[in-house]
Amino acid sequence: MGEFVRLEVDAGIGTIRLDRPPMNALDIQMQEEIRAAATEASLRTDIRAVVIYGGPKVFAAGADIKEMADLTYAQMADRAPQLSVAFRAVAEIPKPVVAAVTGYALGGGLELALCADRRIAGDNVKVGQPEVLLGVIPGAGGTQRLARLIGPAKAKDIIFTGRFVEAAEARTLGIVDEVVAPDDVYATALSWADRFTTGAAQALAAAKTAVDTGLEIDLASGLALESRLFAAMFATEDQKTGMRSFVEHGPGKAKFEGR
């Protein structure tokens, strides 16, 4: 367990809890602890879904600018790939992942939320990529994941201006998927994650791989990948359990074991 990032597990759900008051600024140590927590969540068979949560006040207000301000080009050239690796570990968790977003998700905070499969936000949330206002650009996936999520024109507007996007607009743009009362954010995220605690873990992992990898390649290659993963499911207990239950009891009644 890290100093600023904890992996809390309850009833099949792993919560990656950010806890570096007051704003969960993402310094180098915290980035590494996020990577470690994501790796552990990926490997643990008692975790079937993951919530990323910064607490009731703030998700994460961005990188630790004081730590970065005096870095040289050579130092950042060495460090930048590691930041990308840390966040990629979250994106590659082979389980459903939801970000429970409160307060602010800015810069690296939004980039971390973009690594989730779903984002649930409080109605007072503000998100954004304000890096250009600091004379830099997003460096942890913002130019890539945001553009893939909402399209290049809308992503450029947010990145070029550095403006804060409030919850209602973020929902309209598709940056967040659901907006609820601030006090309900974490509970709503847990409710979404809970539906997968008894789901087909191997099939869910394959579906996530198919969608995420397919976005990076051409359609023909994506369809070929889907076919390979579909066929591979017939070597799993998930397929045997799911189809046997369908034949014997009808749809939606299968009970899958953890993997």
Secondary structure, 3 states (H helix, E strand, C coil): CCCCEEEEEECCEEEEEECCCCCCCECHHHHHHHHHHHHHHHHCCCCCEEEEECCCCCCECCECHHHHCCCCHHHHHHHHHHHHHHHHHHHCCCCCEEEEECCEEECHHHHHHHCCCEEEEECCCEEECHHHHHCCCCCCCHHHHHHHHHCHHHHHHHHHHCCCEEHHHHHHHCCCCEEECHHHHHHHHHHHHHCCCCCCHHHHHHHHHHHHHHCCCCHHHHHHHHHHHHHHHHHCHHHHHHHHHHHHHCCCCCCCCCC
